[in-house]
Amino acid sequence: MRNEFHDALDGLTADLGDMCGRAGAMMRSATMALLEAESSEADRLQVDLKRLTSLGAAVHDRAYSLLALQAPVARDLRTLVAALHIAADADRMGALAAHVARTAKRRYPDCAVPPEVRDLFDQMGVVAVDLAALTQSAVLACDAEEAERVSAGDDRMDDLHRQLFARVITDRWQHGPTAAADVVLVGRFYERFADHAVEIARRVYFQATGTHLGAASSRL
């Protein structure tokens, strides 16, 4: 019976890793849509988001069932509680990627990103996808060191977000308040994507060590 229980835990972990990977792939596609003014990606990502949400719901149902029927303790209990939160955060990461793609569709055929900030969004997209990959690796291996690397990577996203604000508020900005609002909002989507990756990393760290990742490593 315990072998079946641990097989079920392994299945949950695999699905959670899959969710993180899907969220990263969605943000990669969303960034391409944003930078290349691709309107079709928004519709496709909505379909991807529904699949991600369905997978998250299945994870929740199985985790609650295992909690109720198996009465786990210690690390097994931490694994199940972490699974509930990780699934929700990965689903939110996918939703944020979909928001980015919808912004691209709303401004089509124009590009939602003016040339002055294109390089920043290119970098933010790379950082977001890298964070999702690190998060996936940390979840699958229950690796505390990988979890710490996710937290460190979030600092880079925060720096890019600050640079974005600095460019938008200067006198050199020539695209008006509507474009500025779009740019700031999309930047916030990327920042929140990274924040949810950090939250997953915190869960993995606690799952692996039984201790909390230092307050300096997370702002959530």
C-alpha positions as CSV (number, residue, x, y, z in Angstrom):
1,M,0.0,0.0,0.0
2,R,2.8,2.4,0.8
3,N,4.5,1.6,-2.5
4,E,1.2,2.6,-4.2
5,F,1.2,5.8,-2.2
6,H,4.7,6.8,-3.1
7,D,4.0,6.0,-6.8
8,A,1.0,8.4,-6.5
9,L,3.3,11.0,-5.1
10,D,5.8,10.5,-7.9
11,G,2.9,10.9,-10.4
12,L,1.9,14.2,-8.7
13,T,5.5,15.5,-8.9
14,A,5.7,14.6,-12.6
15,D,2.5,16.5,-13.3
16,L,3.7,19.5,-11.4
17,G,6.9,19.5,-13.3
18,D,4.9,19.3,-16.5
19,M,2.8,22.3,-15.4
20,C,5.9,24.4,-14.9
21,G,7.2,23.4,-18.3
22,R,4.0,24.2,-20.0
23,A,3.9,27.6,-18.3
24,G,7.4,28.3,-19.6
25,A,6.5,27.3,-23.1
26,M,3.4,29.5,-23.0
27,M,5.5,32.5,-21.9
28,R,8.0,31.8,-24.7
29,S,5.1,31.9,-27.3
30,A,3.6,34.9,-25.6
31,T,6.9,36.9,-25.8
32,M,7.2,36.0,-29.5
33,A,3.7,37.2,-30.1
34,L,4.4,40.4,-28.2
35,L,7.6,41.2,-30.1
36,E,6.5,40.1,-33.5
37,A,2.9,41.4,-33.4
38,E,1.4,37.9,-33.8
39,S,-2.3,37.9,-33.0
40,S,-3.0,34.2,-33.5
41,E,-0.9,33.1,-30.4
42,A,-3.5,34.7,-28.0
43,D,-6.2,32.2,-29.1
44,R,-3.8,29.2,-29.0
45,L,-2.6,30.2,-25.6
46,Q,-6.1,30.3,-24.3
47,V,-6.5,26.7,-25.3
48,D,-3.2,25.9,-23.6
49,L,-4.3,27.7,-20.5
50,K,-7.5,25.6,-20.3
51,R,-5.4,22.4,-20.5
52,L,-3.0,23.7,-17.8
53,T,-5.9,24.6,-15.5
54,S,-7.4,21.1,-16.1
55,L,-4.2,19.5,-15.1
56,G,-3.9,21.6,-12.0
57,A,-7.5,20.7,-11.0
58,A,-6.6,17.0,-11.4
59,V,-3.5,17.5,-9.2
60,H,-5.6,19.2,-6.6
61,D,-8.2,16.3,-6.6
62,R,-5.5,13.6,-6.3
63,A,-3.6,15.5,-3.6
64,Y,-6.7,16.0,-1.4
65,S,-7.7,12.4,-1.9
66,L,-4.2,11.2,-0.7
67,L,-4.4,13.6,2.3
68,A,-7.7,12.2,3.3
69,L,-7.0,8.5,2.7
70,Q,-3.3,8.1,3.6
71,A,-2.8,10.5,6.6
72,P,0.7,11.3,5.5
73,V,3.3,12.8,7.9
74,A,6.7,14.5,7.8
75,R,8.1,14.9,4.2
76,D,5.2,13.1,2.6
77,L,2.8,15.6,4.2
78,R,5.0,18.5,3.0
79,T,5.0,17.1,-0.5
80,L,1.2,17.0,-0.7
81,V,0.6,20.4,0.8
82,A,3.3,21.8,-1.5
83,A,1.6,20.2,-4.5
84,L,-1.6,22.1,-3.8
85,H,0.2,25.4,-3.8
86,I,2.6,24.6,-6.7
87,A,-0.3,23.7,-9.0
88,A,-2.0,27.0,-8.3
89,D,1.1,29.0,-8.9
90,A,2.0,27.2,-12.1
91,D,-1.6,27.8,-13.4
92,R,-1.3,31.5,-12.6
93,M,2.0,31.6,-14.5
94,G,0.2,30.2,-17.5
95,A,-2.6,32.8,-17.1
96,L,0.0,35.6,-17.0
97,A,1.5,34.4,-20.3
98,A,-1.9,34.4,-21.8
99,H,-2.4,38.0,-20.6
100,V,0.8,39.0,-22.5
101,A,-0.4,37.4,-25.7
102,R,-3.8,39.1,-25.3
103,T,-2.0,42.4,-25.1
104,A,-0.3,41.6,-28.4
105,K,-3.6,40.7,-30.0
106,R,-5.3,43.9,-28.8
107,R,-2.7,46.1,-30.4
108,Y,-2.5,44.1,-33.6
109,P,-1.5,44.9,-36.4
110,D,0.7,47.4,-34.5
111,C,3.4,46.0,-32.2
112,A,2.5,46.6,-28.5
113,V,6.2,47.2,-27.7
114,P,7.8,50.4,-28.9
115,P,11.4,50.1,-30.2
116,E,12.8,51.9,-27.1
117,V,11.8,49.1,-24.8
118,R,12.0,46.1,-27.1
119,D,15.3,44.9,-25.8
120,L,14.0,44.9,-22.2
121,F,11.0,42.7,-23.1
122,D,13.2,40.4,-25.0
123,Q,15.4,40.0,-21.9
124,M,12.3,39.6,-19.6
125,G,11.0,36.9,-21.8
126,V,14.3,35.0,-21.7
127,V,14.5,35.4,-17.9
128,A,10.9,34.2,-17.5
129,V,11.4,31.1,-19.6
130,D,14.7,30.3,-17.8
131,L,13.0,30.7,-14.4
132,A,10.2,28.3,-15.5
133,A,12.8,25.7,-16.6
134,L,14.7,26.1,-13.3
135,T,11.4,25.7,-11.4
136,Q,10.5,22.6,-13.3
137,S,13.9,21.1,-12.5
138,A,13.6,22.0,-8.9
139,V,10.1,20.5,-8.6
140,L,11.0,17.2,-10.4
141,A,14.2,16.7,-8.3
142,C,12.9,18.3,-5.1
143,D,16.2,20.1,-5.2
144,A,16.8,22.9,-2.6
145,E,19.8,24.3,-4.5
146,E,17.8,24.7,-7.7
147,A,15.1,26.4,-5.7
148,E,17.6,28.9,-4.4
149,R,18.7,29.6,-8.0
150,V,15.1,30.5,-8.9
151,S,15.0,33.0,-6.1
152,A,18.2,34.5,-7.3
153,G,16.9,34.7,-10.9
154,D,14.0,36.8,-9.8
155,D,16.4,39.6,-8.9
156,R,17.3,39.9,-12.6
157,M,13.6,40.3,-13.5
158,D,13.1,42.9,-10.8
159,D,16.1,44.9,-12.3
160,L,14.6,44.7,-15.8
161,H,11.3,45.9,-14.5
162,R,12.9,48.9,-12.8
163,Q,14.7,49.7,-16.1
164,L,11.4,49.6,-17.9
165,F,9.9,52.2,-15.6
166,A,12.9,54.4,-15.9
167,R,12.5,54.5,-19.7
168,V,8.8,55.1,-19.7
169,I,8.9,58.1,-17.4
170,T,11.6,60.0,-19.1
171,D,11.0,63.0,-21.4
172,R,12.3,60.9,-24.3
173,W,9.2,58.7,-24.3
174,Q,7.3,59.7,-27.4
175,H,4.4,57.2,-27.5
176,G,1.8,58.7,-25.3
177,P,0.1,57.5,-22.1
178,T,-1.8,54.6,-23.6
179,A,1.3,52.9,-24.9
180,A,3.0,53.7,-21.6
181,A,0.2,52.0,-19.7
182,D,0.3,48.9,-21.9
183,V,4.1,48.7,-21.5
184,V,3.9,49.0,-17.7
185,L,1.1,46.5,-17.4
186,V,2.9,43.9,-19.6
187,G,6.0,44.4,-17.6
188,R,4.0,43.7,-14.5
189,F,2.8,40.4,-16.0
190,Y,6.4,39.3,-16.4
191,E,7.3,40.4,-12.9
192,R,4.4,38.5,-11.5
193,F,5.3,35.4,-13.5
194,A,8.7,35.5,-11.9
195,D,7.1,36.0,-8.4
196,H,5.0,32.9,-8.8
197,A,8.1,30.9,-9.9
198,V,9.8,32.1,-6.6
199,E,6.8,31.0,-4.6
200,I,7.0,27.5,-6.2
201,A,10.7,27.5,-5.3
202,R,9.9,28.4,-1.7
203,R,7.5,25.4,-1.5
204,V,10.1,23.1,-3.0
205,Y,12.8,24.3,-0.6
206,F,10.5,23.7,2.4
207,Q,9.5,20.3,1.0
208,A,13.2,19.3,0.6
209,T,14.6,20.7,3.8
210,G,11.7,21.3,6.3
211,T,12.9,24.9,6.6
212,H,11.9,28.1,4.9
213,L,13.9,29.8,2.2
214,G,15.3,33.0,3.7
215,A,13.2,36.1,3.7
216,A,15.8,37.9,1.7
217,S,15.2,35.4,-1.1
218,S,11.5,36.1,-1.5
219,R,9.2,39.1,-1.5
220,L,5.9,37.3,-1.5
